[in-house]
Amino acid sequence: MALDRALSEVGQSVRWEPLTLVFVLASASWVKWPVLVAVGAAGDARCRRRCPRAALAALTAVGAAGLLVTVLKESF
């Protein structure tokens, strides 16, 4: 318990508001999937592939998951 408190205080002491905003935005669900798709596309582009398979797979998976989550949220 004391260690948790001490680590929390250290975290508060090094807080920098612009960086806090970056982490809050990065943790938002609407930010994560475009970043993952971009990483997949960048990986394919780096390998000089003509068809960005990783980006397409990521986009398809995220789209299907997003649709399913939306439907389930509305149901409950």
Order of alpha helices (4+ residues) and beta strands (2+ residues): alpha-alpha-alpha-alpha
